Amino acid sequence: MKKSILIILILILFTLGCGTTSTKKTTDVDVRVGFNGLLLEFLKNTPPQKLFEDDVFPVIIKVRNNGAYSLEKDEKAILSLGIEKDYTKKIELLVAGKVQSAGIGNAATFNLEGKSKINTKGEEEVISYNIQAGKVDPQSEFHASTVIATLCYPYQTILDTTVCVDTDISNLRPGKKACKAQDLILNNGQGAPIAIAKIEVNMLPAEVDEKNQPRKIKPQFLIFIENKGQGTAIKKEVVKDFCTKSDTSHENLNRVYVSAKLSNEELDCTPKEKESSNEKQALVKLKDKKELVRCTLEKEKSIQSSLDPYLSPLRIELNYGYTQSISANYLIQKATR
């Protein structure tokens, strides 16, 4: 009898153990998809649709990092409010938690983590203001006013993929290749507003032999980038000034830095900025939200064509600032007497 009870207990424990392991399965979430960075919205009824002269009313904006890049340490988002000064007596930023004053006007600054396998929704922050309405013109009974929230932030797009380094560019070798160079079409984005949409893969001769056949090759990648977000790219260095000093110089708009590595070798990317700390990094200006970058392995590091074709990791990084705005309307009514 005791032996039967012991066997039953062992079977129960075994069954429970199997059930526990089956619940531990996790899904591998890819956060580097989509075309969003930071998203912002006014909370409901802030500002209220109607209010009276001298009323103090709230304006509350929720900002969520819906992309894959985290704003940490010195990389911060900046939010500023644009109001009609003639119809506003006072504006006060309510500093709390991560939200701090940027030290210029009513601008707020804060960090915000992006999506991760632990937090697939990204971090969000709430920025609160108290605004005191001004006076309506003496000859009017009301005044329609607008508040504009403008967000500026540094961001990064990263693509990690695999490409074929096809050393037999003339297709003269017998037998089946391990891989063949193919273009990449990237429709799903990389979890950022500036996206890599397509990569054209080319294998160029770097040296030729006496028969004019390639002795060495240099891979080249034509990278097509697009602004798929709702805002505008800006040069990364001017993020703070753009939202606090109205630095809207055309030279700083639609600017994106591009760098690339094939395996561990940094590629030479063009077009470049004349004076750049990274001589291999490209700086492009988007036209109609699009641009093409050319990244090539340097001739000195070219690959022997005698090698068999092989797969190699390719990493592309886009660095930029980004800005977007939303607005809300409210009605200031003349105070009742």
N, C-alpha and C positions, 0 to 999 in steps of 0.2 A: 504493500500500500504506500509506504513512504517513498519507495523507488518510483512509483507511478506519479506521485505528486511532484517529485523533483523533476521528472521529465517534462511534465506539463509547465512548470515554472520556467524551465530552460527555453521551451518553445515560445512562451509568452514574451520573454525577454528578447529572443531572437527576432520575433515579429515586430516588437516595438523598435528595435534597433534598425531594422530595414526601413520602417516607416520614417524614422528620423532622417536617414541619409537621403531619402527621396525628396524631402522638403528643402534640402540644402542647395538644390540646383539653382543656379543664377544665370541670368541672360547677360551676354556681353553687349552692353549698350554702346553704340557709336555716337558720341556727342558731336563729332566734327561733321555734321550735316546741317543743311538749311542755310538761310541767307540773313539771319538776324544777328545783331550785336546787342546794344542796349535798347530797350523799349520803354517809352514813357507815356503816362496818361494822367489826366486829372481825376481825382477821386470824385465820386458822385456829389453833386450840389456844392462843389468848391471850384470856382466861386458860385454863390447863389445867383439865380437868374435875376432877382430884383433885390435892391437894398436902398436905404435912404442915405442922404448926405451925412457925413461924419460917422457912419456906421463902421465898426471894425469887423471884418469878415475874414474867414480862412481861405487860403488857396493851398491845396495839398496835392503833391505830385508823387505818384508811385513810379519808381524806375526799377526795371528788372533786367539782369544780364541774361539774355536769352541766347547767347552765343557760347563758343567754346573757349574763349580767352578770358583770363582772370585779371582784373585790375587790382594789383597788390602794391604795397609799400608806396613808392613815390609816383606810381602810375595811378592817377585818380581821375574820376569823372568830375566835370564841373557843370553845375546847373545855374542859370541866371534867369531872372524874370524881367520882361519888358512891360512897362506900364505907361499909361498916359500921365506924365508928371503934373500937368495942369489940373487933373481931376483926381489926384491922389495926394493925401496929406502925409502918409507915413507907410513904410513897408518894413517889416521885421522878420528876419530869418530866425526860426526856432532851432537852436543848435542842440543836438542830442545824439548820443551814441557815436556812430561812424560819421554822422553828418557834421561837418565843421564849416566855419566861414572861410571863404577863399581870401579874405582880406581886402577885397575890392568890390565896392557896391553891395548888392544883395546876393552875390554869388555864393553857392554852397559847393563844397568839395567832399568827396567820399570814395572809398574803395568798394569794389563789388566783384565777388567771385563769379566765374562763369560756370557753365554746365560741367558736370563730372559724372563718373559712374556712381558716385555716392549721392549727389544731388543733381538729378537729371533735369530739373526745372531752372537751375541757376538761382543766384541770390537776388533778393530784392531789397530796396530801401525806400523809405517814405520821407519826403522833404516837405516841411510845413512852413508856411508863412502866415503872418497876420498883416492885413492891409487895411488902412483907414481911408475911406472914401473922402474925396474932396467935395467942393461945392459945385452945383450946377449953375450954368450961366443964368444971370438974373432974368433974361427974357424967355427962358425955357423952363418946362416943367420936369424934364428928365434929360439924361445924357447916356447914350449907348457907348460903353467902353469895352476895351479888349485887354486881356492879359496874355502875353506870349512867353512860354517856357522854352528856353533854348538849352540843349544839352551838347556838350563837347567832351570827347574822350579819346584816349589813345587805344588802338586795337591792333590785332595781328591775325592774319590768316596763315594757317599751316597746312600744307599738303604733304603727306608721306605716301609714296606709291612705289611701284616697281616697274622698271622699264627694261627692255632687251637691248643690250649692247651687241649689235649685229656686226661682227668683224668681217663677214663675207659680204661686203656691200655690192660686189659684182655678181653674186650668186653663181660662182664658178665651181665651188666645191661639190663633190659627189656626196650622196648620203643626206639623211634628214638632219636639219638643224635643231638644236635644243630650244631655240626661240627665234622669232623674227620681229624686227622693229615695227611697231604699230603705233598709230596716233591714239591719244586718249581723249575721250569725250566725257566730261564731268558735269552731269546734269543736276546733281544733288547738293552742290555747295560744300563748304568746309566749316560750317558753323560760324560764319562771319559775313558782314555785309558786302565786302569786296571779295569776289570769288574768282577762282581759276576755273574757266569754263572749258578750256581745251588745251591740249599740248600736242604739237606736231613734232614727231621724233625723226631726226635726220642723222645719218652717219656720213661724215665728210672725210675725204682723203687728206691726211696731214703730210704724208710723204709718199712718193711713188718710186717704183723700181725702174730698171731699164726698159721694161715692157709697158711702162706707164700704168702699172697695176699698183693699187694701194699697198704700201709697206706698213704704214701706220694710219690710224683713223682718229678722228676727234668727234665725239657725239655733240650734237647741237639740238637745242630744244626751243621751239617757238611757243611761247606761253601767252595765251589769250586771257586777259583779265577783264572783269566787268564789275561795275557797281550794281549789285542786285538789291541793295537796301533802299529805304525811303529817304535817306539823307544825302549828304555830300562829303566826299573825302577831302581832308585838308592835310597839309604838311604836319607831320607828327610834332615838330618842334614848336608849333604855334597854337597848340590846343588850348592852353590857358588864356593866351592873349585874345584868341578868337571869341571866347565867351565872356571875357571881362573888359576888353579894350576895343571891341568892335574892329579887330584887325581883319578886314575882309579883302585884303589885297589879292588880285587875280593870280599873282604868282604863287600864292599859297593854296589855292583851290584845286581840287582834283589831283592831288599829288600823292604818289604811292612809291615806296621803296621796295625793290624786288631783289632777293638773293636766292641762290640755288646751290645745292651740293649733289654731286653724283658719287655715291658711296661716301668716301671721306674727302673727296677733292672738291674745292670750291670752284664753281664755274664763273666765267667772265660774262657778266650781263650788261646789255646796252639797251637803250641810251643811258648816259650817265650825267650826273651833275658835274659841273666844271671843277668845283672845289669840294671834294668829298673825303671823309675820313676812311671810307672803305672803297678802295679803287676798283673792286670787282662788283660792287653793288650798283644796280640800276636805279634811276629815279625817273618815273614816267609821269606824264600829265594826261589824264583821261580825257578823251574827246567823245562826246555823246555817250559818256559813261563806259567807254571801252578803250582798250589799248593793247598793243602787242609788244612783248619783251623777247629779246633774243639772248639765250644763255648758252655758252659754248665752252667745252673743255679746252684749256690752253694748249697750244702746239707742243710746248715743252713737256707736257704730261700726256701726250697722245698715246693711244693703245696699239700694241702690236697686232697687225691683222692676221698673224699666224695663230693667234689664240682662237679657241672655239667660241662661238656666240654664247653669251651668258646673261643671266638676269642680275640687275644691280638696283639697289635702293636709290630713289631720287627724292630729295626733300626741297620744297620751295617755300619760302617765307615772304609774306607781304606785310610791311609795316607802314602804318598810316594813322592819322587822326580822323575822327568822324564827327559830324555835327548834324543835328536834326531839331526841328521845332514843332510845337503844337500850340494851339491857341484856344481861348474860351471867351465868350462874350457875357457881359452882365449889364444891367440897367441901373443907373443911379437916379433915384427919384428925389425931387425936391422935398425937403422935410416938411411935414404937416405943421400947421400953426394953430 
